[in-house]
Amino acid sequence: MSKKPTKNVLKELATELDVFDDMFPTLLELLEEKRIIAQKEFEGKMKMKIERTKDKKSYRDIQFGKKDV
């Protein structure tokens, strides 16, 4: 039986997600400024990736025992 995460663990996770929320758009801006990729191109690639993987089980689902829906 798995334990419920402590508040500290949840707070640390939330803090890490906040950092990723800042990092992601910053990285996209840098790639655009350097003319490596345009936002529309990036969004298109992300949509394709999401579409390809939407029916696959993720590592998180396996790790935390999420049942198939």
C-alpha positions in Angstrom: 0.0 0.0 0.0 1.5 3.3 -1.0 1.7 6.2 1.5 0.1 9.6 0.8 2.7 12.1 -0.1 3.7 14.6 2.6 3.0 18.3 2.3 6.7 18.9 1.9 7.0 16.5 -1.0 4.0 18.1 -2.7 5.4 21.6 -2.1 8.7 20.6 -3.6 7.0 19.1 -6.6 4.9 22.3 -7.0 8.0 24.4 -6.8 9.8 22.3 -9.5 6.7 22.6 -11.7 6.8 26.3 -11.3 10.4 26.4 -12.4 9.5 24.3 -15.5 6.6 26.7 -16.2 9.2 29.5 -16.4 11.9 27.5 -18.3 9.7 26.2 -21.1 8.5 29.5 -22.6 12.0 30.9 -22.1 13.5 28.1 -24.1 11.0 28.6 -26.8 11.7 32.3 -26.9 15.5 31.6 -27.3 14.9 29.1 -30.1 12.7 31.7 -31.9 15.2 34.5 -31.4 17.9 32.3 -32.9 15.6 31.4 -35.7 15.9 27.7 -34.9 12.2 27.0 -34.7 9.0 29.1 -34.9 6.3 28.9 -32.2 3.8 27.6 -34.8 6.2 24.9 -35.9 6.9 23.9 -32.3 3.2 23.8 -31.5 2.6 21.6 -34.5 5.3 19.2 -33.5 3.9 19.1 -29.9 0.4 18.3 -31.2 1.7 15.5 -33.4 3.7 14.0 -30.4 0.6 14.2 -28.1 -1.5 12.6 -30.7 1.0 9.7 -31.3 1.3 9.0 -27.6 -2.2 9.6 -26.3 -3.2 5.9 -26.4 0.1 4.7 -24.9 0.6 4.0 -21.2 3.1 6.5 -19.6 5.8 5.7 -17.2 3.9 7.7 -14.6 0.8 5.4 -15.1 2.9 2.3 -14.7 4.8 3.7 -11.7 1.6 4.8 -9.8 -0.5 1.9 -11.0 -3.1 3.9 -13.0 -5.6 1.5 -14.5 -6.5 1.6 -18.2 -9.5 3.8 -18.7 
